[in-house]
Amino acid sequence: MFPSPQAALPLPPRPDLKKYKKLAKNLVKACRSNDPSAIRSWASQWVEALVKLSGLSMTADLPVSIDRWVDQVESFARKQLSGSEKQGMTCTASRAQFVIARSHGFESWPKFANFLEMLSHQDSTASAFEAAADAIIFGDIAKLDRLLRENPNLIRTRSAREHRATLLHYISANGVEGYRQKTPKNIVEIAKALLKAGADVNAACDVYDGSTTLGLAASSLHPERAGVQNELLQVLLDCGAETERRTVAGHRHSTVRGCLANGRGKAAEFLATRGVRLDLEEAAGTGRLESVKSFFNDDGSLKPAATKEQLQRGFLWACEYGHNDVVAFLLDHGADMSDQAGTGETGLHWAVVGAQLPTIKLLIERGARLEELNAYGGTTLGQAGWSFINGDPEIDYVPVFEALLAAGAKIEDGWLTWLENQNGRPAVAKALVANVMRHYGART
């Protein structure tokens, strides 16, 4: 159900229940209007006003945006306010109120209304929690220390939102409200302050089917970009963070697998050096060749503790993260370059996603098929195009295009027109790719 914890809308500085009731009435009015765009207009005006009042800086690295919020709120409102085909729209105040409560990350209107009532009292635990969460993401350790001294129980308090996160979870910049997913440079000191105050390092919150701070921080992009991820993880480990439970990193993933699944290869490798037990898949994904070899008998067969699925998925991870020695070893021991192992991508597709040029060349030399389709109908060249537009802007994909085209990748009609119409990269970067494409025969 919308929203996921990350998609929850921000609150204005002084939320007023009466104004929210009026907002619900306006949604009912929009629902009953003959104007098909009325609900869209209602959602757009509300979201834009919230962002302005909250003073949010909507940067590109956040998992939320104004346009995405508007789309999600409009879609959810239409779904909740629509009745059966015979009844048409069910435009009731209770349904409109539910839309608003859910959009802010609360399970029901009564819970949302109760939260607003608590926020109206500056000395309430709810007010202190919200202030402390903001202090964490803005790196205001002095304010955080003061709030913890004034409210000793705050360290064990959980958010009133559906995710039920503790303050410690906010240091991960993952899973909680998307607009609060930020990593200040002093996040390690903030983590130490929270842990010293008594934060439970192994407390789980209700995101991704259950996650601890370690799992969230290890699989988060923001600490990595801030250059503090490994140091942050070490602090958590030093304070007793568990690594073996399958609910540490959400979706019943181990910590290492959670990192691999979320593009955090460096964090996965770091944890692998800290005594975390690895299966064949995880050992391959973290590039630990000697550990990979330990899962095989002398005759090349798998030992009982390892499975063919682990071998294949480990091969795919090794391709994505450029562990060529592991890639070569697994190819020699049964890995299939066409088997997507339920991931939707072949090894070559994953190597393209990671822009692992040596791995791409190795796979091509070993006979990987360039025109093999992924689950979305894309060839490896198509995957390069998607990754260039939607992937990490700091990755240089031009050599990837060059390698694929030099090996004979086919250029689909209209490729340059498609590239020109994409908004994910600046014109200069797109021009570099276009030049490579033209060199190999692409036409406008």
N, C-alpha and C positions, 0 to 999 in steps of 0.2 A: 504493500500500500504506500502511496505517496504521503509524505516524502520519506525517502531514506534519511537517516540522521544527518547525512551530509547536505541534504537539499533543504533543510529547514530554513525558513526566513528569519531575518534578524528582527529584534524588537525595537520599537522607538525608545528614546531615552526615558520617557515617562508614560508607559502604556496605560491607557484608560479604558476600563471595561465598557463604559457608556459609549465611547467612540467605536469600540469594536462591535457593539450591538447595532449601532447605526451602519457600520460597514456591512454587517450581515444583511440588514434591510436593503441596502443598496444592491447587494448581490441578488437578492430575491427580485428586486425591481428589474435588474438586468436580465434575469432569467425569464421573466414574464414579458419582456419587451419583444416587439416584432422585429427588432434589429438583430440580425444574426451575429453581428460583431459586438454586441453589448457586453457579453461576458468577457470577451477579450479586452475590451476597453477598461472594464472594471479591474481586471487582473493587472493590466499594465499600469493604471493609475496608482493602484495600491502598492505594487512592488517598487515603482520608481519613487514614490513618496517615502517608503520605508528606508530605501537606500540613502536618500537624501537626508532624512531625519537622523539616521544612524551614523552618518558621516563616514560610511564605509569607502575604502579605496578598493575598487574592483579590479585587481591586478590579474594578469593573464595566467598566473600560476595557481590561482584559486580554482577549486573544482566547481565553482558556481559562477553565474553571470546573470545580469539583469534579463537578457533575452531568454535564457534557459529557465529562469524562475517564472517568467511570464508564461512561457509555453507549458510548464508543468502545472502551474496553478490553474490556468485556463482548462487544460485537459482534465485535471482532477475535479474541478468544479462542474464541468459538463457531465462527467461520469456520475457524480454524486447527486446532481439535480435532475438527472433524467430518470423517468419512470419506465414503465413497460412501453412497448411500441404503441399500445392502444391508449395509454394514459398520456403520453407525451411527457413534457417536462414536469417534474415534481418540485415546484419552487416553494419550499417551506423554509421558515426561519431556522428550524432545528438543523436541517441539512446544510444551510448556508453557514451556520455557526460551526458545524462540524468541519466544513471545508477550511475555515479560518484556523481552528484549533490544530488540525492536522498539518496545515501549511507551516505552522510554527513549531512543529515537532512534538505536539502533545496528543495523547490518545483520545481525548474527548473534550468537549466544550466545558463540562464541569471542572475537569482537572486544569484546563487552561484558565478558566475564570478564577479558580482558587489560587493559582500561581500569580495571577495579576494582583489579587488581593494581598498576597504576601509581599509582593514587590512594592506595593504602595507604602510599606513600612520600612524605612531606611535601616532600622536595627534588626530586621528579620534575617533568618538564615538564608533565605532565597536571595535577598539583596546582596548579602555578603558573598555568596557563592558566585553570583554573576560578576561581581566586582573582582573577585579573585581570579576567575577564568580569564577576564580581560587583562588583568595584571600579568598573568602567565604569558599570554600571546604577545604582549607588548614589552615584555622583559622588565617590568617594573617590580623588581625584587623587594624594594623598600616597602611598597604598598602591600605586596603579598605578605611579607613578614608581619606587618602591622595587623592585617586582617586575621592572620592565623593566631596572633597573640590575643586579639580581642575576642576571637571565636574559636576556642580550643577544639570544639567538636566539628569544625568546618572540614578538617582533614579527612573525616570519615563520612562526610555528607555526599550524597549523590545528586546529580542533576535531576530536576523535575521533568525533564524531557524524556522521551521514550527510550533513549539510549542508556540512561541511568549511569552515566560516566561519573567517576570521581575527578577531583582536580588533577590528580596525577596523570590521568588519561590524556588531559589536554596538552601535556608536554610532547606527545607523539605527533601532533598536527595531522591526525588521521582518524577517520570514523566519526568524530564529533561534527558540530555545525561547520559547514564548508567555509563560511566566512571567518571562522576562527582557526582555520588551519594555517598557522603561521609559526615559523621557528625563529625566535630572536637569537642573537649571537650568544647570549648568556643563558641559554636554556639548560645547560649542564648545571650551572649554579642554582638555577630555579629547581631543577629536579632534586638536587641535594637538599635544598631547603625543605621541600615537601616531604622527602623521605625522613629527614631529621625530625620533622614535626609529627611523624607517625603514620605516614601514608602506607597503605598495604600494597606492596610491590606486585603482588599476585592477584589483586582484585580484578575480576572480569566485568566488562560492561557489555550491554546488549547490542553490539554491532558485529556484523559479519557472523552471526550465530554464536557470538561469544568470543571476546578477545581481551588479552591483558595488555598492559602498557608496553611490555617488551615486544610482543608481537606487532602491535600497532606502530611502535617507533621503528622497528626493524624493517617494516614493509612500507614505510612512509617516504615520499619523495622529498619533503621539505627539510628534514634534518640532514639528508644527504647533500642537498644543494647548499645548505648553510655551512657545510664542512664539519659538522659536529656529530654525525650519526654514530660512528664507532665509539667515541668518547661517552656519548649518552647511553649507549647499550652497555658499556663496561660498568658505568655507575649502577645501572639496574641489576646487572649480574652480580656485582659486588654486594648488593643488598639482598641477594637471595632470589632473584627472579628465576622462575622455573622455565625450562626450555623443552621439556619432554612431553608435556600435556598436549593433546591434539586440539585443544581449544585455545591455545596461546595466541595463534595468529589468525583465528577465524576460519570458518568453513571446514573445520576439523583438520586444518593444516598443521604440520609441525612448524616451528619457527623458521627453519631454513627453507622449507618448501613455500611458506608464505612469502618469504623474500623473493625467491625465484619467480613465483607467480605474479609478483607486482613490479618486476623490473629492477629489483634491488640486489643485483648480483654481488656488489661489493660487501653489503651487509651480510649476505649469505656466506661469503668467504670468510668474513671476520668471525662469525659465529662458529663456523666449522673449525677454526683454530682455537676455540675456547672450550673444547671438550664435548661439544654437542654430538650425540650419537647420530650417525648418518646411515641411511640405507643406500642401496646402489644408485637410485635416482638422484638422491641428494649429493652423494659423493661425486657423481658425474657433473651435476649442475654447478658444483663449486670448484671443479677442475682438479680434484684430488686423485690423480692417476693411480698412485700406489694403493689407495683405499679402494678404488674401482677394481683394480686387479685382484684384490683380496676376496671378491665375490665370485671368482671363477676358479674352477679346478684346473689342474695342469693340462688336461686334455681340451680346455677351452669351454667346457660346459659350465652352466651356472650351478653354484652351490645352492642347497635347499633354502637358505635364507633370502635368496634373491629371486626375482621373477622376470619373465620376458617383458612384462609391461614396464617394470622399473628400468630395465635395460633400454627400452625404446624411448620412454619419456626422459630418461637421463641423457640419452643421445640428443634429443631435441633441446634440452636445456643447455647442453654443452655447445650446441650450434649457436644458440642465441647469445651466449656469453663468451664465445670465441675460445673455448678450451680445445685447441686443435689436437693436442696429444691424446686427449680423451676421445674426441670425435674419431680419430683414426683408429684407436684401439677398439672402440665399440663397433665400427664398421667391419673390422676384421673378426669380430666375435658375434656377428648376427644382427646388428642394427640394420633396419630397412629404411632407405632414403625416401621411400614413398609413403611409409606408414606415419599417419598424423597422430596416432595414439590418442584420439579423442580431443586433441587441441585445436583442430581446424587448420593446422599449418604443417607443412613438411619441414624437414631440417633446413633446407635451403631457404624457405620462407622465413624461418626464425632467424637464420643468420642475416638475412636482409633486414629484418626488423631491428636487430642489434647493430647493423652496419659493420659486421665483422668481416672485413675484406679478405683476410687470409683464409678464413673458414669458407667463405663463398667460393674462393678459388679452389680450395681443397675439394669441396663437394662437387664442383663442376668437373674437376679432373677425375674424380671417382665415378662420374657418370650421372650426376643428379640431373633430372629433366627440368629444363627451364620453363616449359609450358604446363607443368603440373599445376592444377588448380587448387587453391585453398577452399575452405568451407564457404567463402563469400564469392567464389567464382573468379578469383584473381590469380593471375600468373605471378611468377616471381618479380617480373617487371612491374606489374600492377601493384604488387605489395610494396615495391620500392617507392612508387608514386604515392601510395596511401601513407606510408611511413614518413616520407619527406614532408607531406602536408600536416600530418597529425602527430608525428613523433616529437622527440626532444629537439628543440630548435638549435641546440648546440652541436648536434651531430651533423657531420658533413656527409651527405648521401651521394654527392656527385661521383666519387670513385666507385660507388656501388652500381650506379647506372652504367658507368663506363665498363665495368667488369661484366655485367650481364649482357650488355649490347655487343661487346667484343666477342662474347661466347656464342652469339647468335640469337639472343632473345628477340622475339617478334614484337614490332611496334603496332599497336592497334590504331585503326583510323580514328582521327579526332583527338589523339592524345595531346597534342600541343594546345588545342582549343580547351580541352578539359583543364590542363595545367594553368592556362591563362585565367580561367574563371575561378580558381581556388583562392581563398583568402587567408590560408594558414601560414603563409610565408611571404616575406617581402619580395618586391619585384626583382631586386638584384639577385637574390638566391634562385628565384624561378628562372631568370634569364640564363644562369649558369647551367641549370638542368636542361633547359630548352636547347642550348647550344650543343650539348652532348647528344641530345636526341636528333637534332638536325644533321649532325655529323654522320649519324648512322641511318639517315634516310627519312626521318620524320618530316611530314609536310603539313602546313597549316590547312 
